[in-house]
């Protein structure tokens, strides 16, 4: 029996990361008989879903305006303190493996050196153990610091194969590290319907799933002059809820699991109740991927700010409207050929969003597009 290790954000609070990992594991396991796929979370989580997130010094400092320069230093310190534990765990998992697959999600990004340190160290350990390394279905961030580039470069140039989840990532990798060969596939989570046992469907339920997020991640991708204050962000989303209710939709407010997103979700729901907007429900979706799929399956259309709110809805045949705060969201809709179903969150007019939701909810999600995306995702099934 061949044994490979699949590494990623396997046990993240983010349900998108959980779905990616589960779908990529399913795809690899089904690619050839007798293949054992062992999960490894690159952030050191052991298993399951942590319902109570830790709130350490990093999370506190992240809230402080102007603290971005300090975050890479804190991440380096945190990784240095935990490196021996990570290395011990990784070594035990990699022992006897025929390959290491680093797969799924926006892993090739410089998030204050967090992923570069983890991915670089894990891939470097595998190479020292003479275990071939593959990168599968990864997204690539737009900016890499000099140190992040150094950490990623050695591993990427030594990888046996690299697939990226969209054309945007391929263009970015060429800019960061010219000459590295890669292929473009699709996000594995588009296979979630098959993996989790949900048949594609369409519904005229009159319900909109409104997937929200906290403003911090959005602000990190927006130009300085276009960033939202807390008041601006709350006013925008309150206006969105009002506009959608005025055209007759009921709403299911949800998040994909981030503790910050959950906190904002509570605040938005409380605001909707204070002004007596009817037909608005706050849904708990952040425990399991299946909880989220159940909510999405009852919607006529889904509004997604987090990328995987859109992808998971589409995976089970539910149409979506994307709100772009990050180029990766726009890239997904471009790859699907549905750019018109995506609006920029900066300068968003709630009335335009409501009108687009009415249109998209009547059209459904094209089965031909879903089939093409699934076919592209299956390219992530590496042959060992």
C-alpha positions as CSV (number, residue, x, y, z in Angstrom):
1,X,0.0,0.0,0.0
2,X,1.3,3.4,-0.9
3,X,1.2,6.0,1.8
4,X,1.2,9.8,1.1
5,X,0.8,12.8,3.4
6,X,-1.7,15.5,2.5
7,X,-0.8,18.8,4.3
8,X,-2.9,21.9,4.5
9,X,-5.2,23.8,6.8
10,X,-7.0,20.5,7.5
11,X,-8.5,21.4,10.9
12,X,-9.0,25.2,10.5
13,X,-12.0,27.0,11.9
14,X,-12.6,28.1,8.3
15,X,-15.0,25.7,6.8
16,X,-13.7,26.5,3.3
17,X,-10.3,25.1,4.4
18,X,-11.9,22.0,5.8
19,X,-13.9,21.4,2.6
20,X,-10.8,21.9,0.4
21,X,-8.9,19.3,2.4
22,X,-11.7,16.8,2.5
23,X,-12.3,17.1,-1.2
24,X,-8.7,16.8,-2.1
25,X,-8.2,13.8,0.1
26,X,-11.3,12.1,-1.4
27,X,-9.9,12.9,-4.9
28,X,-6.5,11.5,-4.1
29,X,-7.8,8.4,-2.4
30,X,-10.0,7.6,-5.4
31,X,-7.2,8.1,-7.9
32,X,-5.7,4.7,-7.5
33,X,-6.4,1.5,-5.5
34,X,-4.6,0.9,-2.3
35,X,-3.5,4.5,-1.7
36,X,-3.5,5.6,1.9
37,X,-3.8,9.4,2.4
38,X,-2.8,10.8,5.8
39,X,-3.9,14.3,6.9
40,X,-1.4,16.7,8.4
41,X,-2.5,20.2,9.6
42,X,0.4,22.6,8.9
43,X,-0.6,24.8,11.9
44,X,-0.3,21.9,14.3
45,X,-4.0,21.2,15.1
46,X,-4.5,17.6,15.9
47,X,-8.0,16.9,14.8
48,X,-11.6,18.2,14.8
49,X,-13.0,21.7,15.2
50,X,-12.0,24.0,18.0
51,X,-15.2,25.7,19.1
52,X,-13.4,28.0,21.4
53,X,-10.6,29.8,19.5
54,X,-7.6,30.9,21.4
55,X,-7.1,34.6,21.9
56,X,-3.4,35.1,22.4
57,X,-1.2,38.1,22.1
58,X,-1.1,37.8,18.3
59,X,-4.9,38.1,18.0
60,X,-4.9,41.1,20.4
61,X,-2.1,42.9,18.6
62,X,-3.7,42.3,15.2
63,X,-6.6,44.5,16.3
64,X,-4.3,47.5,16.9
65,X,-4.2,49.9,14.0
66,X,-0.7,50.2,12.4
67,X,0.5,47.0,13.9
68,X,1.2,45.3,10.5
69,X,5.0,45.7,10.8
70,X,5.0,43.8,14.0
71,X,3.0,40.7,12.8
72,X,5.9,39.0,10.8
73,X,8.2,39.4,13.9
74,X,5.6,37.8,16.1
75,X,5.0,35.0,13.7
76,X,8.7,34.2,13.5
77,X,8.9,34.2,17.2
78,X,5.8,32.0,17.6
79,X,7.1,29.6,14.9
80,X,10.6,29.4,16.5
81,X,9.0,28.5,19.9
82,X,6.9,25.8,18.3
83,X,9.3,24.5,15.7
84,X,10.6,21.6,17.6
85,X,7.1,20.4,18.3
86,X,6.1,20.8,14.7
87,X,9.2,19.0,13.4
88,X,8.6,16.1,15.8
89,X,5.0,15.7,14.6
90,X,5.8,16.2,10.9
91,X,8.7,13.7,11.1
92,X,6.4,11.0,12.6
93,X,3.7,11.6,10.0
94,X,6.2,11.6,7.1
95,X,8.0,8.5,8.1
96,X,7.5,5.8,5.5
97,X,5.5,8.1,3.2
98,X,6.1,7.9,-0.6
99,X,5.1,11.6,-1.1
100,X,4.1,14.8,0.5
101,X,1.3,16.8,-1.1
102,X,0.9,20.3,0.1
103,X,-2.6,21.1,-1.1
104,X,-5.5,23.4,-1.3
105,X,-6.2,26.9,-0.3
106,X,-4.3,30.2,-0.5
107,X,-1.2,28.5,1.0
108,X,1.3,30.3,-1.2
109,X,0.7,33.7,0.3
110,X,2.7,35.9,2.6
111,X,0.4,36.3,5.5
112,X,3.0,38.0,7.7
113,X,5.3,35.0,7.1
114,X,2.9,32.5,8.7
115,X,2.4,30.2,5.7
116,X,5.9,30.7,4.3
117,X,7.5,29.5,7.5
118,X,5.2,26.5,7.9
119,X,5.1,25.4,4.3
120,X,8.8,26.0,3.8
121,X,9.8,24.1,6.9
122,X,7.5,21.2,6.2
123,X,8.6,20.8,2.6
124,X,12.2,21.2,3.5
125,X,11.9,18.4,6.1
126,X,10.4,16.1,3.5
127,X,13.2,16.8,1.1
128,X,15.8,16.0,3.8
129,X,13.9,12.8,4.3
130,X,14.1,12.1,0.6
131,X,10.4,12.3,0.2
132,X,9.2,13.9,-3.1
133,X,7.1,17.0,-2.7
134,X,4.0,18.1,-4.8
135,X,1.9,21.2,-4.6
136,X,-1.7,20.7,-5.5
137,X,-4.6,23.2,-6.1
138,X,-2.9,26.0,-4.2
139,X,-3.6,29.7,-4.5
140,X,-0.8,32.3,-4.8
141,X,-0.9,35.7,-3.0
142,X,-0.1,38.9,-4.8
143,X,2.7,40.2,-2.5
144,X,5.6,38.2,-1.2
145,X,8.3,39.8,1.0
146,X,11.9,39.0,0.3
147,X,12.0,36.5,3.1
148,X,8.8,34.8,2.0
149,X,10.1,34.5,-1.5
150,X,13.3,32.9,-0.2
151,X,11.3,30.4,1.9
152,X,9.0,29.4,-1.0
153,X,11.5,29.4,-3.8
154,X,13.7,26.4,-2.7
155,X,10.7,24.2,-2.2
156,X,8.8,25.2,-5.3
157,X,11.8,24.8,-7.6
158,X,12.4,21.4,-6.1
159,X,8.8,20.2,-6.3
160,X,7.9,17.3,-8.7
161,X,4.6,18.9,-9.7
162,X,2.7,22.1,-9.1
163,X,-0.9,22.8,-9.8
164,X,-2.7,26.0,-9.0
165,X,-6.3,26.7,-8.6
166,X,-6.8,29.5,-11.0
167,X,-5.1,31.5,-13.7
168,X,-4.5,34.5,-11.4
169,X,-2.3,32.3,-9.2
170,X,-0.4,31.1,-12.2
171,X,0.3,34.7,-13.3
172,X,1.3,35.6,-9.8
173,X,3.7,32.7,-9.5
174,X,5.4,33.7,-12.8
175,X,5.8,37.2,-11.4
176,X,7.3,36.0,-8.2
177,X,9.4,33.1,-9.5
178,X,9.8,33.3,-13.3
179,X,10.2,30.0,-15.1
180,X,8.6,27.6,-12.7
181,X,6.4,25.1,-14.5
182,X,2.8,24.8,-13.2
183,X,-0.6,23.7,-14.4
184,X,-4.0,25.3,-13.6
185,X,-6.8,23.2,-12.2
186,X,-9.7,24.3,-10.1
187,X,-10.5,24.5,-6.4
188,X,-11.2,21.0,-5.1
189,X,-14.2,22.2,-3.0
190,X,-16.3,22.4,-6.2
191,X,-16.5,18.6,-5.7
192,X,-18.2,19.0,-2.3
193,X,-21.5,17.8,-3.5
194,X,-20.0,14.4,-4.4
195,X,-17.8,14.2,-1.4
196,X,-20.4,15.1,1.2
197,X,-23.3,13.4,-0.6
198,X,-25.4,16.4,-1.7
199,X,-27.0,16.2,-5.1
200,X,-27.0,19.5,-7.2
201,X,-30.4,21.2,-6.9
202,X,-32.2,24.5,-7.5
203,X,-34.9,25.9,-5.4
204,X,-37.5,28.7,-5.6
205,X,-37.5,29.1,-1.8
206,X,-37.4,32.9,-1.8
207,X,-34.5,32.7,0.6
208,X,-31.1,34.4,0.3
209,X,-28.1,33.1,2.1
210,X,-26.1,36.1,3.1
211,X,-22.5,35.1,4.0
212,X,-20.8,37.9,5.9
213,X,-17.3,38.6,7.0
214,X,-15.5,41.0,9.4
215,X,-14.0,44.1,7.9
216,X,-10.3,43.4,8.8
217,X,-9.5,41.0,6.0
218,X,-11.3,43.2,3.5
219,X,-9.4,46.2,4.6
220,X,-6.1,44.3,4.3
221,X,-6.7,44.0,0.5
222,X,-8.2,47.5,-0.1
223,X,-6.2,50.7,-0.7
224,X,-5.6,52.8,2.3
225,X,-8.1,55.5,1.2
226,X,-10.8,52.9,0.6
227,X,-10.8,51.0,3.9
228,X,-13.8,50.7,6.0
229,X,-14.3,52.0,9.5
230,X,-16.4,49.9,11.8
231,X,-19.3,52.3,11.4
232,X,-19.0,52.3,7.6
233,X,-18.9,48.5,7.5
234,X,-22.0,48.1,9.7
235,X,-23.9,50.7,7.7
236,X,-23.1,48.9,4.4
237,X,-24.3,45.6,5.7
238,X,-27.3,47.0,7.4
239,X,-28.2,48.6,4.1
240,X,-27.7,45.3,2.2
241,X,-30.1,43.5,4.6
242,X,-32.7,46.3,4.2
243,X,-32.4,46.3,0.4
244,X,-32.8,42.5,0.1
245,X,-35.8,42.5,2.5
246,X,-37.5,45.2,0.4
247,X,-37.5,42.9,-2.7
248,X,-39.3,40.2,-0.8
249,X,-36.5,37.8,0.1
250,X,-36.1,36.1,3.5
251,X,-32.5,35.9,4.7
252,X,-30.3,33.4,6.4
253,X,-27.2,35.2,7.8
254,X,-24.2,32.9,8.1
255,X,-20.4,32.8,8.2
256,X,-17.8,30.2,7.1
257,X,-16.3,29.9,10.5
258,X,-13.9,32.6,11.4
259,X,-14.3,33.8,14.9
260,X,-14.1,37.4,13.8
261,X,-16.7,36.8,11.1
262,X,-19.0,35.1,13.7
263,X,-18.7,38.2,16.0
264,X,-19.7,40.5,13.2
265,X,-22.5,38.2,12.3
266,X,-23.9,38.5,15.8
267,X,-23.7,42.2,15.6
268,X,-25.4,42.5,12.2
269,X,-28.2,40.2,13.3
270,X,-28.8,42.2,16.5
271,X,-29.0,45.3,14.3
272,X,-31.5,43.8,12.0
273,X,-33.7,42.8,15.0
274,X,-33.5,46.3,16.5
275,X,-35.0,47.9,13.4
276,X,-37.6,45.1,13.1
277,X,-36.6,43.7,9.7
278,X,-38.7,40.6,9.3
279,X,-37.6,37.3,7.8
280,X,-34.0,37.4,8.9
281,X,-32.5,34.4,10.6
282,X,-29.0,33.9,12.1
283,X,-27.8,30.4,11.2
284,X,-25.2,28.4,13.0
285,X,-23.1,26.9,10.2
286,X,-19.6,27.0,11.6
287,X,-19.4,23.6,13.2
288,X,-19.2,21.2,10.2
289,X,-19.1,21.6,6.5
290,X,-22.3,19.6,6.3
291,X,-24.0,22.3,8.5
292,X,-23.0,24.9,5.9
293,X,-24.1,22.8,3.0
294,X,-27.5,22.2,4.6
295,X,-28.0,26.0,5.0
296,X,-26.9,26.7,1.4
297,X,-29.1,23.9,-0.1
298,X,-32.2,25.8,1.2
299,X,-31.3,29.0,-0.5
300,X,-32.5,30.3,-3.9
301,X,-29.3,32.4,-4.2
302,X,-26.3,32.9,-2.0
303,X,-24.3,36.1,-1.5
304,X,-20.7,35.2,-0.7
305,X,-17.9,37.4,0.6
306,X,-15.7,34.5,1.6
307,X,-14.7,32.6,-1.5
308,X,-16.0,29.2,-0.3
309,X,-19.4,30.5,0.5
310,X,-19.7,30.8,-3.3
311,X,-17.9,27.7,-4.3
312,X,-19.8,25.4,-1.9
313,X,-23.1,26.9,-3.0
314,X,-22.2,26.3,-6.6
315,X,-21.0,22.8,-5.8
316,X,-24.5,21.8,-4.9
317,X,-26.1,23.7,-7.8
318,X,-27.1,26.9,-5.9
319,X,-26.3,30.1,-7.7
320,X,-24.3,32.8,-6.0
321,X,-23.3,36.5,-6.2
322,X,-19.7,37.2,-5.1
323,X,-18.7,40.4,-3.3
324,X,-15.1,41.1,-4.3
325,X,-12.7,42.3,-1.6
326,X,-9.8,40.1,-2.8
327,X,-8.7,39.3,-6.3
328,X,-9.1,35.5,-5.6
329,X,-12.9,36.0,-5.3
330,X,-13.1,37.7,-8.7
331,X,-10.7,35.1,-10.2
332,X,-13.1,32.3,-9.3
333,X,-16.0,34.0,-11.1
334,X,-13.8,34.7,-14.1
335,X,-12.7,31.1,-14.3
336,X,-16.4,30.1,-14.2
337,X,-17.2,32.6,-17.0
338,X,-19.7,34.4,-14.6
339,X,-18.0,37.7,-14.1
340,X,-21.3,39.5,-14.2
341,X,-22.3,37.8,-11.0
342,X,-19.6,39.5,-9.0
343,X,-19.6,43.0,-7.5
344,X,-16.9,45.0,-5.8
345,X,-17.6,45.5,-2.1
346,X,-15.9,48.9,-2.2
347,X,-18.5,51.3,-3.5
348,X,-21.2,48.6,-3.4
349,X,-24.8,49.9,-4.0
350,X,-27.2,47.7,-2.0
351,X,-29.9,48.2,-4.6
352,X,-27.7,46.9,-7.4
353,X,-26.9,43.8,-5.3
354,X,-30.6,43.2,-4.6
355,X,-31.4,43.5,-8.4
356,X,-28.6,41.1,-9.3
357,X,-29.8,38.6,-6.6
358,X,-33.2,38.6,-8.2
359,X,-31.8,38.0,-11.6
360,X,-29.4,35.2,-10.5
361,X,-31.9,33.5,-8.3
362,X,-34.1,33.1,-11.3
363,X,-31.4,31.8,-13.6
364,X,-29.8,29.2,-11.3
365,X,-26.3,27.9,-11.6
366,X,-25.5,26.5,-15.1
367,X,-25.0,22.7,-15.0
368,X,-22.5,22.9,-17.8
369,X,-20.3,25.3,-15.8
370,X,-20.4,23.1,-12.8
371,X,-19.4,20.1,-14.9
372,X,-16.5,22.0,-16.4
373,X,-15.2,23.2,-13.0
374,X,-15.5,19.6,-11.6
375,X,-13.5,18.3,-14.5
376,X,-10.8,20.9,-13.9
377,X,-10.7,20.0,-10.2
378,X,-10.2,16.4,-11.0
379,X,-6.8,17.3,-12.5
380,X,-5.6,17.6,-8.9
381,X,-5.6,13.8,-8.7
382,X,-1.8,13.3,-8.8
383,X,-0.5,9.9,-10.1
384,X,2.2,8.5,-7.9
